[in-house]
Structure formats: C-alpha cells, structure tokens
Amino acid sequence: MDFSNDENLNRMQREAIERAREMHARANSFISGQRSDSPTAAPPQKNKSTPKELFDLGSIKIDEEKALIGMLIYIIYKNGGDYKLLLGLLYLLL
C-alpha cells in the first residue's frame, strides 16, 4: 500500500472508521441480546448467589473471598512482600 498518497490515506481512514462503527454496532446488539446471527438464543444467565459465610465474628462477617484475601496477605507478609501490595489487599477487606 502506498501511504504517500493523501487520497489512499484518506480512503484507509474512512474504511477504518466504518469498520469501527460496524464493530461498535455489533457489540451494542450483542450486549442488548439482539445478536443478528442467532436471534432466538438467549445469553447465558450467571448465578448471582452471594458468597458463603465461613465465620461470623459479631459484626465482622468473613466469607470465602475475604478468607482468601486474608490468606494471601499472610503468605505475602511471611515472604517479605511489598507493603503497598499488603495495604491494597487490606483495603479490599473493608
């Protein structure tokens, strides 16, 4: 392809813009559940169950995710991990 010609460059830019618009339109139709290739297929439903509570320490409820983060904090601390990382993980527990 010859990029030195302004006409070719402008044509390629228009084609790229058109492809981006098509991708955007396809993405929006997919998100809204109106896929053009399979209009009868419904998107899979995710199970939005709450995490299981492992412990209940008064006002502090510890579920599976918090327990996992707590174990990560412990392992990283024992191996001399970065304190900024530890603070970030502690923030996730709030």
C-alpha positions as CSV (number, residue, x, y, z in Angstrom):
1,M,0.0,0.0,0.0
2,D,1.2,3.4,-0.8
3,F,1.0,5.7,2.2
4,S,2.5,8.7,0.5
5,N,-0.7,9.4,-1.5
6,D,-3.1,11.5,0.6
7,E,-6.1,10.0,-1.3
8,N,-5.1,6.5,-0.2
9,L,-4.5,7.6,3.4
10,N,-7.9,9.3,3.5
11,R,-9.6,6.2,2.0
12,M,-8.0,3.9,4.5
13,Q,-9.0,6.3,7.4
14,R,-12.6,6.2,6.2
15,E,-12.5,2.4,5.9
16,A,-11.1,2.1,9.4
17,I,-13.8,4.4,10.8
18,E,-16.5,2.4,9.1
19,R,-15.1,-0.9,10.5
20,A,-15.0,0.7,14.0
21,R,-18.7,1.7,13.6
22,E,-19.7,-1.8,12.5
23,M,-17.8,-3.4,15.4
24,H,-19.5,-0.9,17.8
25,A,-22.9,-1.7,16.4
26,R,-22.3,-5.4,16.7
27,A,-21.1,-5.0,20.3
28,N,-24.2,-3.0,21.2
29,S,-26.5,-5.5,19.6
30,F,-24.7,-8.4,21.5
31,I,-25.0,-6.5,24.8
32,S,-28.7,-5.9,24.3
33,G,-29.3,-9.5,23.5
34,Q,-30.2,-8.9,19.9
35,R,-27.5,-10.9,18.1
36,S,-28.1,-11.0,14.4
37,D,-26.6,-14.4,13.9
38,S,-28.8,-16.2,16.4
39,P,-31.9,-14.1,17.4
40,T,-33.5,-16.9,19.3
41,A,-30.5,-17.7,21.5
42,A,-30.6,-16.1,24.9
43,P,-27.4,-15.1,26.6
44,P,-26.4,-17.5,29.5
45,Q,-27.6,-16.3,32.9
46,K,-25.0,-16.1,35.6
47,N,-25.7,-17.3,39.0
48,K,-25.6,-14.2,41.2
49,S,-25.5,-16.0,44.5
50,T,-23.8,-14.4,47.5
51,P,-20.6,-15.9,48.8
52,K,-20.9,-18.4,51.6
53,E,-20.2,-17.1,55.0
54,L,-17.4,-19.1,56.7
55,F,-17.3,-17.2,60.0
56,D,-19.4,-14.7,61.8
57,L,-17.4,-12.8,64.4
58,G,-20.0,-10.4,65.7
59,S,-20.2,-7.5,63.3
60,I,-17.5,-8.9,61.1
61,K,-18.7,-11.5,58.6
62,I,-15.9,-13.4,56.8
63,D,-16.9,-15.0,53.5
64,E,-14.9,-17.1,51.1
65,E,-13.4,-14.1,49.3
66,K,-12.3,-12.4,52.4
67,A,-10.7,-15.6,53.8
68,L,-8.8,-16.0,50.5
69,I,-7.6,-12.4,50.6
70,G,-6.6,-12.9,54.3
71,M,-4.5,-15.9,53.4
72,L,-2.8,-14.0,50.6
73,I,-2.0,-11.2,53.0
74,Y,-0.5,-13.7,55.4
75,I,1.6,-15.5,52.7
76,I,2.9,-12.3,51.2
77,Y,3.7,-10.9,54.6
78,K,5.6,-14.0,55.7
79,N,7.7,-14.0,52.4
80,G,8.6,-10.3,52.9
81,G,6.2,-8.9,50.3
82,D,5.7,-5.3,49.3
83,Y,3.9,-3.2,51.9
84,K,1.9,-1.3,49.2
85,L,0.6,-4.6,48.0
86,L,-0.3,-5.6,51.5
87,L,-2.1,-2.3,52.1
88,G,-4.0,-2.7,48.8
89,L,-5.2,-6.2,49.9
90,L,-6.1,-4.9,53.3
91,Y,-8.2,-2.2,51.6
92,L,-10.1,-5.0,49.7
93,L,-11.1,-6.4,53.1
94,L,-13.0,-3.2,54.1
